[in-house]
Amino acid sequence: MNVLGFDINDAHETILELQSFSTGKLLSWQNEKRWSIANFHFLKNVNYKKKVGNHFPKNWNELPIMEKSDYQNNFNDALSFGYTKKNTFIASTSGSSGHPFYYAKNKEAHAFTWALAKSRYNWYDINLDSRQARFYGIPLNNRSRYFEKIKDLVLNRIRFNVFDLSDDSFREYLKIFKKNKFKYLYGYANSLVLFARFLINKNIVLKDYCQSVMFCISTSEMLTIEDRKLLEKGFGIIIINEYGISEAGGITAFQNKTMDWCLSFESQYIEIVDQNNENVSEGIDGDILITDLHNKAMPFIRYRVGDIGRLIKKGNKIYLDQLIGRTNDSIILPNGKVS
């Protein structure tokens, strides 16, 4: 499969192979990959080598924790040797933490991001080209905005404006749902909740307007228990919670059908650390650190994402149990528009 020039077939085959591994074999592979990518950037990235120091440590915890400020200087200086704006995928973070920046991925790593999404969505019989109602932002820059519109067209999705969440807009959205056979909704938790509240206030269930819609994937922000109930009542469909870090590998955790938040072991190594940057045990809250196992263009090694969470163990698998932070809110502008 090819998505906007990124061939994800090889990446998806790798993911399927990794999913067949025993727990021990998988942990061994992940350990080898995290050391390999860290050493690669130590040798190929000037900024990362300065951060690490002259000697590459033998203890993983001695590697420095990367902060958002490490990526906010000269973009070209942040790239590893051999990678440029011309041979990488470039995007910017959402800025939900208040510290937006541009990042780069080599093409193989970006294809892996798509392949991982394909793998997770397949749990619910959703394909990457399934008809999608997208409640998501869009760049204001003309070139980036045009590119996003092309992506929407290619990926069979209609984007709903989250910068205008007034009742008048929601009424227009309902008309669009009536005319389209959407398979699922995807978007910011806050925007989806506002739409669900509108529907509930009008005694409307979205499923009655669009019989084809089956699922709603809430992403980016926290989805509370109360918010989930609102979405279920307003939409009348299955709600799926996704936790993603776009700059560090894409999906970090995705809820399966038993509502466990499955970690993306195929693409990331995840740690939880306390205020002294020491690793904590399962069940204890702390800062989330992510190491992108595939990105050679830019070093996301022990990257502090700005969220607090905790891990738990069930059987021989580790899941994300709690996510704290990542909330947005709406604002009522002087002209009455809700954004």
Sine and cosine of phi, psi and omega as CSV:
sin_phi,cos_phi,sin_psi,cos_psi,sin_omega,cos_omega
0.00,0.00,0.64,-0.77,-0.02,-1.00
-0.85,-0.53,0.84,-0.54,0.00,-1.00
-0.88,-0.47,0.95,-0.32,0.03,-1.00
0.79,0.61,0.63,0.78,0.05,-1.00
1.00,-0.02,-0.03,1.00,0.00,-1.00
-0.96,-0.29,0.93,-0.36,-0.03,-1.00
-0.98,0.20,0.90,-0.44,-0.08,-1.00
-0.98,-0.21,0.04,1.00,-0.06,-1.00
-0.87,0.49,-0.77,0.64,-0.02,-1.00
-0.88,0.47,-0.67,0.75,0.00,-1.00
-0.90,0.44,-0.65,0.76,-0.01,-1.00
-0.93,0.38,-0.59,0.81,0.06,-1.00
-0.90,0.43,-0.62,0.79,0.06,-1.00
-0.89,0.45,-0.68,0.73,0.01,-1.00
-0.88,0.48,-0.70,0.71,0.02,-1.00
-0.88,0.47,-0.62,0.78,0.03,-1.00
-0.91,0.42,-0.69,0.73,0.00,-1.00
-0.90,0.44,-0.59,0.81,-0.01,-1.00
-0.93,0.36,-0.28,0.96,0.04,-1.00
-1.00,0.02,-0.14,0.99,-0.04,-1.00
-0.94,0.35,0.47,-0.88,0.20,-0.98
-0.94,0.33,0.29,-0.96,-0.02,-1.00
-0.85,0.53,-0.69,0.72,-0.01,-1.00
-0.90,0.45,-0.69,0.73,0.00,-1.00
-0.92,0.40,-0.61,0.79,0.00,-1.00
-0.91,0.41,-0.70,0.71,0.01,-1.00
-0.90,0.44,-0.60,0.80,0.04,-1.00
-0.90,0.43,-0.69,0.72,0.04,-1.00
-0.89,0.46,-0.71,0.71,-0.04,-1.00
-0.90,0.44,-0.65,0.76,0.02,-1.00
-0.89,0.45,-0.67,0.74,0.02,-1.00
-0.91,0.42,-0.65,0.76,-0.02,-1.00
-0.92,0.39,-0.65,0.76,-0.05,-1.00
-0.93,0.38,-0.62,0.78,0.04,-1.00
-0.93,0.36,-0.62,0.79,-0.02,-1.00
-0.90,0.43,-0.71,0.70,-0.04,-1.00
-0.95,0.32,-0.57,0.82,0.03,-1.00
-0.92,0.39,-0.68,0.73,0.01,-1.00
-0.92,0.38,-0.59,0.81,0.04,-1.00
-0.85,0.53,-0.76,0.66,-0.04,-1.00
-0.95,0.32,-0.49,0.87,0.09,-1.00
-0.88,0.48,-0.60,0.80,-0.02,-1.00
-1.00,0.07,-0.45,0.90,-0.17,-0.99
-0.92,-0.39,-0.14,0.99,-0.09,-1.00
-0.82,-0.57,0.91,-0.42,-0.08,-1.00
-0.87,0.48,-0.72,0.69,-0.03,-1.00
-0.89,0.45,-0.64,0.77,-0.02,-1.00
-0.94,0.35,-0.61,0.79,0.03,-1.00
-0.90,0.44,-0.62,0.78,0.06,-1.00
-0.89,0.46,-0.62,0.78,-0.01,-1.00
-0.92,0.39,-0.65,0.76,-0.03,-1.00
-0.97,0.24,-0.67,0.75,-0.10,-1.00
0.94,-0.35,-0.07,-1.00,-0.09,-1.00
-0.95,0.30,-0.42,0.91,-0.08,-1.00
-0.88,-0.48,0.76,-0.65,0.02,-1.00
-0.98,0.21,0.84,-0.54,-0.11,-0.99
-0.95,0.31,0.34,-0.94,0.06,-1.00
-0.99,-0.10,-0.28,0.96,0.03,-1.00
-0.98,-0.21,0.82,-0.57,-0.05,-1.00
-0.83,0.56,-0.64,0.76,-0.05,-1.00
-0.93,0.36,-0.18,0.98,0.06,-1.00
-1.00,0.08,-0.20,0.98,0.10,-0.99
-0.93,0.36,0.62,-0.79,-0.05,-1.00
-0.93,0.37,0.45,-0.89,0.12,-0.99
-1.00,0.06,0.81,-0.58,-0.01,-1.00
-0.99,0.11,0.75,-0.66,0.01,-1.00
-0.96,-0.27,0.30,-0.96,0.02,-1.00
-0.85,0.52,-0.55,0.83,0.00,-1.00
-0.89,0.45,-0.37,0.93,0.01,-1.00
-0.94,0.35,-0.26,0.96,-0.06,-1.00
-0.93,-0.36,0.08,1.00,-0.15,-0.99
-0.98,-0.19,0.13,0.99,0.06,-1.00
-1.00,-0.03,-0.58,-0.82,-0.01,-1.00
-0.89,0.45,0.85,-0.53,-0.08,-1.00
-0.86,0.50,-0.70,0.71,-0.04,-1.00
-0.89,0.46,-0.55,0.83,0.01,-1.00
-0.94,0.34,-0.39,0.92,-0.02,-1.00
-0.99,0.16,-0.24,0.97,-0.02,-1.00
-0.99,0.17,0.56,-0.83,0.07,-1.00
-0.99,0.17,0.38,-0.93,-0.07,-1.00
-0.83,0.56,0.74,-0.68,0.02,-1.00
0.99,-0.13,-0.13,0.99,-0.03,-1.00
-0.89,-0.46,0.68,-0.73,-0.04,-1.00
-0.69,-0.72,0.01,-1.00,0.06,-1.00
-0.90,0.43,-0.39,0.92,-0.09,-1.00
-0.99,0.13,-0.45,0.89,-0.07,-1.00
-0.90,-0.43,0.36,0.93,0.03,-1.00
-0.74,-0.68,0.28,-0.96,0.17,-0.99
-1.00,0.01,0.77,-0.64,-0.06,-1.00
-0.85,-0.53,0.69,-0.72,0.04,-1.00
-0.47,-0.88,0.03,-1.00,0.04,-1.00
-0.83,-0.56,0.45,-0.89,0.05,-1.00
-0.96,0.30,0.26,-0.97,-0.05,-1.00
-0.95,0.30,-0.39,0.92,-0.05,-1.00
0.99,0.17,0.30,0.95,-0.01,-1.00
-0.89,0.46,-0.42,0.91,0.03,-1.00
-1.00,0.04,-0.10,0.99,-0.05,-1.00
1.00,-0.02,0.08,1.00,-0.04,-1.00
-0.74,-0.67,0.93,0.37,-0.01,-1.00
-0.95,0.33,0.46,-0.89,0.07,-1.00
-0.34,-0.94,0.30,-0.95,0.07,-1.00
-1.00,0.04,0.56,-0.83,0.04,-1.00
-0.68,-0.74,0.28,-0.96,-0.01,-1.00
-0.76,-0.65,0.52,-0.85,0.11,-0.99
-0.76,-0.65,0.64,-0.77,0.17,-0.99
-0.93,0.37,0.39,-0.92,-0.17,-0.99
-0.88,0.48,-0.59,0.81,0.01,-1.00
-0.91,0.41,-0.64,0.77,0.01,-1.00
-0.92,0.40,-0.63,0.77,0.00,-1.00
-0.93,0.37,-0.61,0.79,0.07,-1.00
-0.89,0.47,-0.59,0.81,0.02,-1.00
-0.91,0.42,-0.58,0.82,0.06,-1.00
-0.87,0.49,-0.70,0.71,0.02,-1.00
-0.91,0.41,-0.67,0.75,-0.03,-1.00
-0.90,0.44,-0.61,0.80,0.02,-1.00
-0.91,0.41,-0.68,0.74,0.06,-1.00
-0.87,0.49,-0.67,0.74,0.04,-1.00
-0.86,0.51,-0.70,0.71,-0.01,-1.00
-0.87,0.49,-0.72,0.70,-0.03,-1.00
-0.94,0.35,-0.69,0.73,-0.03,-1.00
-0.91,0.42,-0.49,0.87,0.01,-1.00
-0.90,0.44,-0.34,0.94,0.08,-1.00
-0.86,0.51,-0.47,0.89,-0.05,-1.00
-0.91,-0.40,0.32,0.95,0.01,-1.00
0.86,0.51,0.56,0.83,0.10,-0.99
-0.97,-0.23,0.76,-0.65,0.08,-1.00
-0.99,-0.17,0.29,-0.96,0.00,-1.00
-0.90,0.44,-0.40,0.91,0.01,-1.00
-0.97,-0.26,0.24,0.97,0.10,-0.99
-0.90,0.44,0.56,-0.83,-0.05,-1.00
-0.88,0.48,0.84,-0.54,-0.12,-0.99
-0.85,-0.53,0.71,-0.71,0.17,-0.98
-0.99,-0.14,0.92,-0.38,-0.21,-0.98
-0.95,-0.30,0.92,-0.38,0.07,-1.00
-0.99,-0.15,1.00,0.06,-0.18,-0.98
-0.52,-0.85,0.36,-0.93,0.03,-1.00
-0.96,0.28,0.15,-0.99,0.05,-1.00
-0.57,-0.82,0.65,-0.76,-0.02,-1.00
-0.86,0.51,0.54,-0.84,0.04,-1.00
-1.00,0.07,-0.42,0.91,0.06,-1.00
-0.88,0.48,0.76,-0.65,-0.13,-0.99
-0.85,0.53,-0.70,0.71,-0.04,-1.00
-0.91,0.42,-0.72,0.69,-0.01,-1.00
-0.92,0.39,-0.62,0.79,0.01,-1.00
-0.89,0.45,-0.67,0.74,0.01,-1.00
-0.89,0.45,-0.66,0.75,0.00,-1.00
-0.90,0.44,-0.65,0.76,0.02,-1.00
-0.91,0.42,-0.60,0.80,0.02,-1.00
-0.92,0.40,-0.59,0.81,0.07,-1.00
-0.90,0.43,-0.69,0.72,0.05,-1.00
-0.86,0.51,-0.67,0.74,0.02,-1.00
-0.87,0.50,-0.66,0.75,-0.02,-1.00
-0.92,0.40,-0.74,0.67,-0.04,-1.00
-0.91,0.42,-0.62,0.79,-0.09,-1.00
-1.00,-0.05,0.18,0.98,0.15,-0.99
0.88,0.47,0.75,0.66,0.01,-1.00
-0.72,-0.69,0.49,-0.87,0.10,-1.00
-0.93,-0.36,0.78,-0.63,-0.06,-1.00
-0.99,-0.12,0.78,-0.63,0.02,-1.00
-0.98,-0.18,0.69,-0.72,-0.12,-0.99
-0.95,0.32,0.94,-0.35,0.00,-1.00
-1.00,0.09,0.00,1.00,0.05,-1.00
-1.00,-0.03,-0.04,1.00,0.10,-0.99
-0.63,-0.78,0.99,-0.11,-0.07,-1.00
-0.92,-0.39,0.66,0.75,0.02,-1.00
-0.99,0.15,0.24,-0.97,0.03,-1.00
-0.88,0.48,-0.60,0.80,0.02,-1.00
-0.88,0.48,-0.66,0.75,0.03,-1.00
-0.91,0.41,-0.68,0.74,-0.01,-1.00
-0.88,0.47,-0.58,0.82,0.05,-1.00
-0.89,0.45,-0.63,0.78,0.05,-1.00
-0.93,0.37,-0.58,0.81,0.03,-1.00
-0.88,0.48,-0.64,0.77,0.00,-1.00
-0.88,0.48,-0.61,0.80,0.04,-1.00
-0.89,0.46,-0.62,0.78,0.01,-1.00
-0.93,0.38,-0.64,0.77,0.03,-1.00
-0.90,0.44,-0.57,0.82,0.01,-1.00
-0.91,0.42,-0.53,0.85,-0.11,-0.99
-1.00,-0.04,-0.15,0.99,-0.11,-0.99
-0.83,-0.56,0.56,-0.83,0.05,-1.00
-1.00,-0.09,0.95,0.32,0.01,-1.00
-0.93,0.36,0.61,-0.80,0.11,-0.99
-1.00,-0.03,-0.56,0.83,-0.04,-1.00
-0.36,-0.93,0.32,-0.95,0.12,-0.99
-0.98,-0.21,0.51,-0.86,0.04,-1.00
-0.59,-0.81,0.74,-0.67,0.03,-1.00
0.19,-0.98,-0.06,-1.00,0.01,-1.00
-0.89,0.46,0.68,-0.73,0.00,-1.00
-0.83,0.56,-0.72,0.70,-0.07,-1.00
-0.87,0.49,-0.69,0.73,-0.01,-1.00
-0.92,0.39,-0.67,0.74,0.02,-1.00
-0.90,0.44,-0.64,0.77,0.00,-1.00
-0.91,0.42,-0.66,0.75,0.04,-1.00
-0.88,0.48,-0.64,0.76,0.04,-1.00
-0.91,0.41,-0.67,0.74,0.02,-1.00
-0.89,0.45,-0.64,0.77,0.02,-1.00
-0.89,0.45,-0.65,0.76,0.06,-1.00
-0.86,0.52,-0.73,0.69,-0.02,-1.00
-0.89,0.46,-0.69,0.72,-0.01,-1.00
-0.89,0.46,-0.67,0.74,0.01,-1.00
-0.89,0.45,-0.46,0.89,0.00,-1.00
-0.99,-0.11,0.11,0.99,-0.03,-1.00
0.84,0.54,0.67,0.74,-0.01,-1.00
-0.89,-0.45,0.65,-0.76,0.16,-0.99
-0.93,-0.37,0.83,-0.56,-0.10,-0.99
-0.83,0.56,-0.60,0.80,-0.03,-1.00
-0.85,0.52,-0.50,0.87,0.02,-1.00
-0.95,0.32,-0.45,0.89,0.01,-1.00
-1.00,0.07,-0.51,0.86,-0.06,-1.00
-0.69,-0.72,1.00,-0.04,-0.10,-0.99
-0.90,0.44,-0.42,0.91,-0.08,-1.00
-0.97,0.23,-0.38,0.92,-0.10,-1.00
-0.95,0.32,0.73,-0.69,-0.11,-0.99
-0.85,-0.53,-0.50,0.86,-0.15,-0.99
-0.65,-0.76,0.35,-0.94,0.13,-0.99
-0.71,-0.70,0.85,-0.53,0.05,-1.00
-0.98,-0.22,0.91,-0.41,0.03,-1.00
-1.00,-0.07,0.76,-0.65,-0.08,-1.00
-0.67,-0.74,0.07,-1.00,0.12,-0.99
0.97,0.24,-0.86,0.51,-0.07,-1.00
-0.96,-0.27,0.15,-0.99,0.09,-1.00
-0.90,0.44,0.61,-0.79,0.14,-0.99
-0.90,-0.44,0.96,-0.27,-0.03,-1.00
-0.97,0.26,0.23,-0.97,0.05,-1.00
-0.86,0.50,-0.66,0.75,0.01,-1.00
-0.90,0.43,-0.66,0.75,0.01,-1.00
-0.91,0.42,-0.64,0.77,0.02,-1.00
-0.87,0.50,-0.67,0.75,0.02,-1.00
-0.89,0.45,-0.62,0.78,0.05,-1.00
-0.90,0.44,-0.70,0.71,0.00,-1.00
-0.90,0.44,-0.68,0.73,0.01,-1.00
-0.88,0.47,-0.66,0.75,-0.01,-1.00
-0.95,0.33,-0.69,0.73,-0.05,-1.00
-0.97,0.25,-0.54,0.84,-0.07,-1.00
-0.99,-0.15,-0.53,0.85,-0.01,-1.00
0.95,0.31,0.48,0.87,-0.05,-1.00
-0.68,-0.74,0.04,-1.00,0.00,-1.00
-0.97,0.25,0.73,-0.69,-0.01,-1.00
-0.97,-0.26,0.77,-0.64,-0.03,-1.00
-0.86,-0.50,0.74,-0.67,-0.02,-1.00
-0.98,-0.20,0.81,-0.58,0.02,-1.00
-0.89,-0.45,0.66,-0.75,0.11,-0.99
-0.86,-0.51,0.89,-0.46,-0.07,-1.00
-0.76,-0.65,0.52,-0.85,0.10,-0.99
-0.84,-0.55,0.99,-0.11,-0.17,-0.99
-0.85,0.53,-0.64,0.77,-0.08,-1.00
-0.97,0.24,-0.32,0.95,-0.11,-0.99
-0.87,-0.48,0.65,0.76,0.13,-0.99
0.92,-0.39,-0.04,1.00,0.04,-1.00
1.00,0.04,-0.80,-0.60,-0.04,-1.00
-0.90,0.44,0.80,-0.60,0.06,-1.00
-0.98,-0.18,-0.63,0.78,0.05,-1.00
-0.56,-0.83,0.59,-0.81,-0.06,-1.00
-0.60,-0.80,0.75,-0.66,-0.06,-1.00
-0.96,0.27,0.75,-0.66,0.09,-1.00
-1.00,0.02,-0.15,-0.99,-0.11,-0.99
-0.96,0.30,-0.22,0.98,0.09,-1.00
-0.99,-0.17,0.21,0.98,0.07,-1.00
0.93,0.37,0.38,0.92,0.15,-0.99
-1.00,0.06,0.67,-0.75,0.04,-1.00
-1.00,0.10,0.99,-0.12,-0.04,-1.00
-0.97,0.23,0.77,-0.63,0.01,-1.00
-0.98,0.20,0.44,-0.90,-0.01,-1.00
-1.00,0.00,0.94,0.34,-0.03,-1.00
-0.89,0.46,-0.38,0.93,-0.02,-1.00
-0.95,0.32,-0.35,0.94,-0.12,-0.99
-0.77,-0.64,-0.22,0.97,-0.10,-0.99
-0.64,-0.77,0.48,-0.88,0.20,-0.98
-0.93,-0.37,0.81,-0.58,-0.15,-0.99
-0.89,-0.45,0.71,-0.71,0.05,-1.00
-0.79,-0.62,0.42,-0.91,0.14,-0.99
-0.85,-0.52,0.81,-0.58,-0.03,-1.00
-0.82,-0.57,0.42,-0.91,0.01,-1.00
-1.00,0.03,-0.17,-0.99,-0.07,-1.00
-0.93,0.38,-0.26,0.96,0.06,-1.00
-0.99,-0.15,0.21,0.98,-0.01,-1.00
0.89,0.46,0.47,0.88,0.07,-1.00
-0.99,-0.16,0.64,-0.77,0.01,-1.00
-0.90,0.44,0.64,-0.77,-0.01,-1.00
-0.94,-0.34,0.27,-0.96,0.01,-1.00
-0.98,0.19,0.25,-0.97,0.07,-1.00
-0.85,0.52,0.60,-0.80,0.04,-1.00
1.00,0.00,-0.04,1.00,0.00,-1.00
-0.92,-0.38,0.72,-0.69,-0.01,-1.00
-0.94,0.33,0.49,-0.87,0.08,-1.00
-0.05,-1.00,0.02,-1.00,0.03,-1.00
-0.93,0.36,0.67,-0.75,0.03,-1.00
-1.00,0.05,0.81,-0.59,0.11,-0.99
-0.92,-0.40,0.68,-0.73,0.00,-1.00
-0.80,-0.60,0.71,-0.71,0.16,-0.99
-0.93,-0.37,0.88,-0.48,0.06,-1.00
-0.98,0.21,0.88,-0.47,-0.11,-0.99
-0.98,0.19,-0.15,0.99,-0.13,-0.99
-0.85,-0.53,-0.31,0.95,-0.13,-0.99
-0.98,0.18,0.94,-0.35,0.03,-1.00
-1.00,-0.10,-0.18,0.98,-0.04,-1.00
-0.98,0.22,-0.54,0.84,-0.07,-1.00
-0.52,-0.85,0.67,-0.74,-0.12,-0.99
-0.99,0.10,0.98,-0.18,0.18,-0.98
-0.98,-0.20,0.99,0.16,-0.07,-1.00
-0.91,-0.42,0.88,-0.48,-0.06,-1.00
0.77,0.63,0.77,0.64,-0.10,-1.00
-1.00,0.10,0.84,-0.54,0.03,-1.00
-0.98,0.18,0.93,-0.37,-0.15,-0.99
-0.99,0.16,-0.30,0.95,0.02,-1.00
0.99,-0.16,0.11,0.99,0.04,-1.00
-0.91,-0.41,0.38,-0.93,0.06,-1.00
-0.92,-0.39,0.70,-0.72,0.00,-1.00
-0.43,-0.90,-0.03,-1.00,0.10,-1.00
-0.54,-0.84,0.43,-0.90,0.00,-1.00
-0.94,-0.34,0.48,-0.88,0.10,-0.99
-0.72,-0.70,0.38,-0.93,0.02,-1.00
-0.93,-0.37,0.77,-0.64,0.08,-1.00
-0.81,-0.58,0.92,-0.40,-0.09,-1.00
0.92,0.39,-0.83,-0.56,0.03,-1.00
-0.95,-0.30,0.28,0.96,-0.01,-1.00
-0.88,-0.48,0.52,-0.86,0.03,-1.00
-0.94,-0.33,0.71,-0.70,-0.02,-1.00
-0.83,-0.56,0.36,-0.93,0.20,-0.98
-0.98,0.20,0.83,-0.56,-0.09,-1.00
-0.98,-0.22,-0.52,0.86,-0.12,-0.99
-0.54,-0.84,0.65,-0.76,0.09,-1.00
-0.76,-0.65,0.83,-0.55,-0.03,-1.00
-0.88,-0.47,0.74,-0.67,-0.05,-1.00
0.96,-0.30,-0.24,-0.97,0.05,-1.00
0.89,0.45,0.79,0.62,0.08,-1.00
-0.88,-0.47,0.62,-0.78,0.12,-0.99
-0.87,-0.49,0.13,-0.99,0.02,-1.00
-0.61,-0.79,0.18,-0.98,0.03,-1.00
-0.98,-0.20,0.36,-0.93,0.00,-1.00
-0.75,-0.66,0.66,-0.75,0.06,-1.00
-0.99,-0.14,0.90,-0.44,-0.04,-1.00
-0.99,0.16,0.28,-0.96,-0.02,-1.00
-0.82,0.58,-0.50,0.87,0.00,-1.00
-0.99,0.10,0.08,1.00,0.04,-1.00
1.00,-0.02,-0.13,0.99,-0.01,-1.00
-0.96,0.29,0.68,-0.73,0.05,-1.00
-0.99,-0.13,0.76,-0.65,-0.03,-1.00
-0.73,-0.68,0.00,0.00,0.00,0.00
